[in-house]
Amino acid sequence: MLLRFIEDLVGSIYDFFKFLLSSLSYLLAGMLIVGVFMYLFVFLFKWLY
């Protein structure tokens, strides 16, 4: 019974950290994509005016 509890606890901790890592990865990728396009947009307007 104790082994089953420990197995469930470790599984829930693993799921939490997997969710946290995937969320941070998606956030970082989104910031990078938006940041690159915003930088190019600003660079274009600085070059034109």
PDB file of N, CA, C and O in Angstrom:
ATOM      1  N   MET A   1       0.828  -1.197   0.000  1.00  0.00           N
ATOM      2  CA  MET A   1       0.000   0.000   0.000  1.00  0.00           C
ATOM      3  C   MET A   1       0.870   1.259   0.000  1.00  0.00           C
ATOM      4  O   MET A   1       0.573   2.215  -0.716  1.00  0.00           O
ATOM      5  N   LEU A   2       1.927   1.266   0.786  1.00  0.00           N
ATOM      6  CA  LEU A   2       2.812   2.428   0.835  1.00  0.00           C
ATOM      7  C   LEU A   2       3.538   2.602  -0.498  1.00  0.00           C
ATOM      8  O   LEU A   2       3.763   3.726  -0.947  1.00  0.00           O
ATOM      9  N   LEU A   3       3.903   1.479  -1.129  1.00  0.00           N
ATOM     10  CA  LEU A   3       4.584   1.545  -2.419  1.00  0.00           C
ATOM     11  C   LEU A   3       3.672   2.160  -3.478  1.00  0.00           C
ATOM     12  O   LEU A   3       4.130   2.939  -4.314  1.00  0.00           O
ATOM     13  N   ARG A   4       2.408   1.821  -3.447  1.00  0.00           N
ATOM     14  CA  ARG A   4       1.445   2.392  -4.402  1.00  0.00           C
ATOM     15  C   ARG A   4       1.295   3.900  -4.184  1.00  0.00           C
ATOM     16  O   ARG A   4       1.189   4.658  -5.148  1.00  0.00           O
ATOM     17  N   PHE A   5       1.285   4.338  -2.912  1.00  0.00           N
ATOM     18  CA  PHE A   5       1.186   5.764  -2.602  1.00  0.00           C
ATOM     19  C   PHE A   5       2.412   6.515  -3.109  1.00  0.00           C
ATOM     20  O   PHE A   5       2.286   7.591  -3.693  1.00  0.00           O
ATOM     21  N   ILE A   6       3.591   5.951  -2.889  1.00  0.00           N
ATOM     22  CA  ILE A   6       4.824   6.598  -3.340  1.00  0.00           C
ATOM     23  C   ILE A   6       4.858   6.665  -4.871  1.00  0.00           C
ATOM     24  O   ILE A   6       5.291   7.662  -5.449  1.00  0.00           O
ATOM     25  N   GLU A   7       4.398   5.596  -5.514  1.00  0.00           N
ATOM     26  CA  GLU A   7       4.361   5.580  -6.974  1.00  0.00           C
ATOM     27  C   GLU A   7       3.410   6.649  -7.509  1.00  0.00           C
ATOM     28  O   GLU A   7       3.735   7.320  -8.489  1.00  0.00           O
ATOM     29  N   ASP A   8       2.258   6.817  -6.893  1.00  0.00           N
ATOM     30  CA  ASP A   8       1.313   7.861  -7.307  1.00  0.00           C
ATOM     31  C   ASP A   8       1.880   9.252  -7.049  1.00  0.00           C
ATOM     32  O   ASP A   8       1.710  10.155  -7.867  1.00  0.00           O
ATOM     33  N   LEU A   9       2.549   9.425  -5.920  1.00  0.00           N
ATOM     34  CA  LEU A   9       3.141  10.720  -5.586  1.00  0.00           C
ATOM     35  C   LEU A   9       4.226  11.104  -6.589  1.00  0.00           C
ATOM     36  O   LEU A   9       4.263  12.239  -7.064  1.00  0.00           O
ATOM     37  N   VAL A  10       5.100  10.164  -6.907  1.00  0.00           N
ATOM     38  CA  VAL A  10       6.164  10.435  -7.876  1.00  0.00           C
ATOM     39  C   VAL A  10       5.568  10.701  -9.256  1.00  0.00           C
ATOM     40  O   VAL A  10       6.069  11.557  -9.985  1.00  0.00           O
ATOM     41  N   GLY A  11       4.520   9.993  -9.621  1.00  0.00           N
ATOM     42  CA  GLY A  11       3.859  10.227 -10.902  1.00  0.00           C
ATOM     43  C   GLY A  11       3.239  11.604 -10.989  1.00  0.00           C
ATOM     44  O   GLY A  11       3.312  12.257 -12.031  1.00  0.00           O
ATOM     45  N   SER A  12       2.634  12.049  -9.913  1.00  0.00           N
ATOM     46  CA  SER A  12       2.024  13.384  -9.935  1.00  0.00           C
ATOM     47  C   SER A  12       3.093  14.476  -9.964  1.00  0.00           C
ATOM     48  O   SER A  12       2.908  15.496 -10.627  1.00  0.00           O
ATOM     49  N   ILE A  13       4.197  14.281  -9.265  1.00  0.00           N
ATOM     50  CA  ILE A  13       5.300  15.250  -9.307  1.00  0.00           C
ATOM     51  C   ILE A  13       5.896  15.305 -10.711  1.00  0.00           C
ATOM     52  O   ILE A  13       6.204  16.383 -11.219  1.00  0.00           O
ATOM     53  N   TYR A  14       6.057  14.130 -11.337  1.00  0.00           N
ATOM     54  CA  TYR A  14       6.578  14.075 -12.707  1.00  0.00           C
ATOM     55  C   TYR A  14       5.645  14.802 -13.670  1.00  0.00           C
ATOM     56  O   TYR A  14       6.108  15.565 -14.518  1.00  0.00           O
ATOM     57  N   ASP A  15       4.341  14.578 -13.552  1.00  0.00           N
ATOM     58  CA  ASP A  15       3.371  15.252 -14.425  1.00  0.00           C
ATOM     59  C   ASP A  15       3.407  16.763 -14.226  1.00  0.00           C
ATOM     60  O   ASP A  15       3.305  17.517 -15.193  1.00  0.00           O
ATOM     61  N   PHE A  16       3.550  17.209 -12.983  1.00  0.00           N
ATOM     62  CA  PHE A  16       3.599  18.643 -12.704  1.00  0.00           C
ATOM     63  C   PHE A  16       4.816  19.285 -13.353  1.00  0.00           C
ATOM     64  O   PHE A  16       4.695  20.332 -13.990  1.00  0.00           O
ATOM     65  N   PHE A  17       5.991  18.672 -13.200  1.00  0.00           N
ATOM     66  CA  PHE A  17       7.197  19.256 -13.777  1.00  0.00           C
ATOM     67  C   PHE A  17       7.194  19.155 -15.300  1.00  0.00           C
ATOM     68  O   PHE A  17       7.743  20.026 -15.975  1.00  0.00           O
ATOM     69  N   LYS A  18       6.586  18.109 -15.847  1.00  0.00           N
ATOM     70  CA  LYS A  18       6.456  17.988 -17.301  1.00  0.00           C
ATOM     71  C   LYS A  18       5.558  19.097 -17.841  1.00  0.00           C
ATOM     72  O   LYS A  18       5.858  19.692 -18.876  1.00  0.00           O
ATOM     73  N   PHE A  19       4.454  19.375 -17.141  1.00  0.00           N
ATOM     74  CA  PHE A  19       3.562  20.468 -17.527  1.00  0.00           C
ATOM     75  C   PHE A  19       4.274  21.815 -17.428  1.00  0.00           C
ATOM     76  O   PHE A  19       4.144  22.656 -18.317  1.00  0.00           O
ATOM     77  N   LEU A  20       5.025  22.019 -16.345  1.00  0.00           N
ATOM     78  CA  LEU A  20       5.746  23.274 -16.147  1.00  0.00           C
ATOM     79  C   LEU A  20       6.781  23.486 -17.235  1.00  0.00           C
ATOM     80  O   LEU A  20       6.898  24.589 -17.768  1.00  0.00           O
ATOM     81  N   LEU A  21       7.536  22.449 -17.575  1.00  0.00           N
ATOM     82  CA  LEU A  21       8.572  22.568 -18.591  1.00  0.00           C
ATOM     83  C   LEU A  21       7.966  22.821 -19.967  1.00  0.00           C
ATOM     84  O   LEU A  21       8.477  23.650 -20.720  1.00  0.00           O
ATOM     85  N   SER A  22       6.896  22.126 -20.304  1.00  0.00           N
ATOM     86  CA  SER A  22       6.276  22.344 -21.614  1.00  0.00           C
ATOM     87  C   SER A  22       5.640  23.736 -21.689  1.00  0.00           C
ATOM     88  O   SER A  22       5.687  24.374 -22.741  1.00  0.00           O
ATOM     89  N   SER A  23       5.054  24.211 -20.606  1.00  0.00           N
ATOM     90  CA  SER A  23       4.461  25.551 -20.608  1.00  0.00           C
ATOM     91  C   SER A  23       5.532  26.622 -20.790  1.00  0.00           C
ATOM     92  O   SER A  23       5.351  27.564 -21.561  1.00  0.00           O
ATOM     93  N   LEU A  24       6.643  26.475 -20.080  1.00  0.00           N
ATOM     94  CA  LEU A  24       7.721  27.451 -20.223  1.00  0.00           C
ATOM     95  C   LEU A  24       8.337  27.397 -21.612  1.00  0.00           C
ATOM     96  O   LEU A  24       8.750  28.426 -22.147  1.00  0.00           O
ATOM     97  N   SER A  25       8.404  26.213 -22.198  1.00  0.00           N
ATOM     98  CA  SER A  25       8.951  26.087 -23.549  1.00  0.00           C
ATOM     99  C   SER A  25       8.056  26.795 -24.562  1.00  0.00           C
ATOM    100  O   SER A  25       8.545  27.514 -25.434  1.00  0.00           O
ATOM    101  N   TYR A  26       6.743  26.590 -24.445  1.00  0.00           N
ATOM    102  CA  TYR A  26       5.823  27.267 -25.359  1.00  0.00           C
ATOM    103  C   TYR A  26       5.861  28.779 -25.158  1.00  0.00           C
ATOM    104  O   TYR A  26       5.792  29.531 -26.130  1.00  0.00           O
ATOM    105  N   LEU A  27       5.967  29.228 -23.920  1.00  0.00           N
ATOM    106  CA  LEU A  27       6.038  30.665 -23.650  1.00  0.00           C
ATOM    107  C   LEU A  27       7.297  31.263 -24.253  1.00  0.00           C
ATOM    108  O   LEU A  27       7.241  32.319 -24.884  1.00  0.00           O
ATOM    109  N   LEU A  28       8.430  30.600 -24.066  1.00  0.00           N
ATOM    110  CA  LEU A  28       9.692  31.085 -24.606  1.00  0.00           C
ATOM    111  C   LEU A  28       9.677  31.104 -26.127  1.00  0.00           C
ATOM    112  O   LEU A  28      10.151  32.059 -26.741  1.00  0.00           O
ATOM    113  N   ALA A  29       9.132  30.048 -26.742  1.00  0.00           N
ATOM    114  CA  ALA A  29       9.057  30.004 -28.208  1.00  0.00           C
ATOM    115  C   ALA A  29       8.155  31.119 -28.735  1.00  0.00           C
ATOM    116  O   ALA A  29       8.484  31.758 -29.734  1.00  0.00           O
ATOM    117  N   GLY A  30       7.042  31.354 -28.084  1.00  0.00           N
ATOM    118  CA  GLY A  30       6.147  32.429 -28.509  1.00  0.00           C
ATOM    119  C   GLY A  30       6.782  33.798 -28.368  1.00  0.00           C
ATOM    120  O   GLY A  30       6.633  34.650 -29.245  1.00  0.00           O
ATOM    121  N   MET A  31       7.490  34.012 -27.267  1.00  0.00           N
ATOM    122  CA  MET A  31       8.172  35.291 -27.077  1.00  0.00           C
ATOM    123  C   MET A  31       9.257  35.484 -28.121  1.00  0.00           C
ATOM    124  O   MET A  31       9.454  36.594 -28.616  1.00  0.00           O
ATOM    125  N   LEU A  32       9.961  34.417 -28.459  1.00  0.00           N
ATOM    126  CA  LEU A  32      11.019  34.507 -29.460  1.00  0.00           C
ATOM    127  C   LEU A  32      10.447  34.814 -30.833  1.00  0.00           C
ATOM    128  O   LEU A  32      10.981  35.657 -31.554  1.00  0.00           O
ATOM    129  N   ILE A  33       9.367  34.140 -31.200  1.00  0.00           N
ATOM    130  CA  ILE A  33       8.760  34.378 -32.512  1.00  0.00           C
ATOM    131  C   ILE A  33       8.224  35.806 -32.607  1.00  0.00           C
ATOM    132  O   ILE A  33       8.470  36.497 -33.596  1.00  0.00           O
ATOM    133  N   VAL A  34       7.499  36.244 -31.592  1.00  0.00           N
ATOM    134  CA  VAL A  34       6.938  37.605 -31.610  1.00  0.00           C
ATOM    135  C   VAL A  34       8.053  38.634 -31.551  1.00  0.00           C
ATOM    136  O   VAL A  34       7.987  39.654 -32.236  1.00  0.00           O
ATOM    137  N   GLY A  35       9.076  38.383 -30.743  1.00  0.00           N
ATOM    138  CA  GLY A  35      10.176  39.331 -30.601  1.00  0.00           C
ATOM    139  C   GLY A  35      10.953  39.518 -31.882  1.00  0.00           C
ATOM    140  O   GLY A  35      11.330  40.641 -32.215  1.00  0.00           O
ATOM    141  N   VAL A  36      11.201  38.444 -32.608  1.00  0.00           N
ATOM    142  CA  VAL A  36      11.944  38.549 -33.868  1.00  0.00           C
ATOM    143  C   VAL A  36      11.149  39.350 -34.886  1.00  0.00           C
ATOM    144  O   VAL A  36      11.710  40.219 -35.553  1.00  0.00           O
ATOM    145  N   PHE A  37       9.856  39.077 -35.020  1.00  0.00           N
ATOM    146  CA  PHE A  37       9.055  39.827 -35.983  1.00  0.00           C
ATOM    147  C   PHE A  37       8.904  41.292 -35.582  1.00  0.00           C
ATOM    148  O   PHE A  37       8.900  42.167 -36.449  1.00  0.00           O
ATOM    149  N   MET A  38       8.781  41.572 -34.296  1.00  0.00           N
ATOM    150  CA  MET A  38       8.693  42.971 -33.854  1.00  0.00           C
ATOM    151  C   MET A  38       9.999  43.706 -34.115  1.00  0.00           C
ATOM    152  O   MET A  38       9.993  44.871 -34.511  1.00  0.00           O
ATOM    153  N   TYR A  39      11.119  43.023 -33.892  1.00  0.00           N
ATOM    154  CA  TYR A  39      12.409  43.643 -34.152  1.00  0.00           C
ATOM    155  C   TYR A  39      12.565  43.963 -35.639  1.00  0.00           C
ATOM    156  O   TYR A  39      13.029  45.044 -35.999  1.00  0.00           O
ATOM    157  N   LEU A  40      12.175  43.019 -36.499  1.00  0.00           N
ATOM    158  CA  LEU A  40      12.262  43.271 -37.941  1.00  0.00           C
ATOM    159  C   LEU A  40      11.330  44.396 -38.369  1.00  0.00           C
ATOM    160  O   LEU A  40      11.677  45.196 -39.239  1.00  0.00           O
ATOM    161  N   PHE A  41      10.158  44.459 -37.767  1.00  0.00           N
ATOM    162  CA  PHE A  41       9.187  45.518 -38.073  1.00  0.00           C
ATOM    163  C   PHE A  41       9.749  46.887 -37.693  1.00  0.00           C
ATOM    164  O   PHE A  41       9.655  47.839 -38.469  1.00  0.00           O
ATOM    165  N   VAL A  42      10.327  46.981 -36.512  1.00  0.00           N
ATOM    166  CA  VAL A  42      10.906  48.253 -36.062  1.00  0.00           C
ATOM    167  C   VAL A  42      12.119  48.607 -36.915  1.00  0.00           C
ATOM    168  O   VAL A  42      12.299  49.769 -37.279  1.00  0.00           O
ATOM    169  N   PHE A  43      12.947  47.624 -37.235  1.00  0.00           N
ATOM    170  CA  PHE A  43      14.114  47.871 -38.070  1.00  0.00           C
ATOM    171  C   PHE A  43      13.702  48.388 -39.446  1.00  0.00           C
ATOM    172  O   PHE A  43      14.356  49.273 -39.997  1.00  0.00           O
ATOM    173  N   LEU A  44      12.626  47.843 -40.000  1.00  0.00           N
ATOM    174  CA  LEU A  44      12.126  48.288 -41.295  1.00  0.00           C
ATOM    175  C   LEU A  44      11.662  49.740 -41.237  1.00  0.00           C
ATOM    176  O   LEU A  44      11.964  50.524 -42.138  1.00  0.00           O
ATOM    177  N   PHE A  45      10.936  50.102 -40.191  1.00  0.00           N
ATOM    178  CA  PHE A  45      10.441  51.472 -40.073  1.00  0.00           C
ATOM    179  C   PHE A  45      11.571  52.447 -39.784  1.00  0.00           C
ATOM    180  O   PHE A  45      11.527  53.590 -40.240  1.00  0.00           O
ATOM    181  N   LYS A  46      12.589  52.020 -39.032  1.00  0.00           N
ATOM    182  CA  LYS A  46      13.732  52.905 -38.807  1.00  0.00           C
ATOM    183  C   LYS A  46      14.500  53.115 -40.106  1.00  0.00           C
ATOM    184  O   LYS A  46      15.048  54.192 -40.339  1.00  0.00           O
ATOM    185  N   TRP A  47      14.540  52.097 -40.945  1.00  0.00           N
ATOM    186  CA  TRP A  47      15.261  52.187 -42.196  1.00  0.00           C
ATOM    187  C   TRP A  47      14.509  53.071 -43.199  1.00  0.00           C
ATOM    188  O   TRP A  47      15.129  53.791 -43.982  1.00  0.00           O
ATOM    189  N   LEU A  48      13.146  53.014 -43.170  1.00  0.00           N
ATOM    190  CA  LEU A  48      12.370  53.788 -44.124  1.00  0.00           C
ATOM    191  C   LEU A  48      12.301  55.266 -43.748  1.00  0.00           C
ATOM    192  O   LEU A  48      12.285  56.123 -44.631  1.00  0.00           O
ATOM    193  N   TYR A  49      12.262  55.576 -42.463  1.00  0.00           N
ATOM    194  CA  TYR A  49      12.083  56.982 -42.054  1.00  0.00           C
ATOM    195  C   TYR A  49      13.310  57.537 -41.418  1.00  0.00           C
ATOM    196  O   TYR A  49      13.326  58.701 -41.019  1.00  0.00           O
TER     197      TYR A  49
END
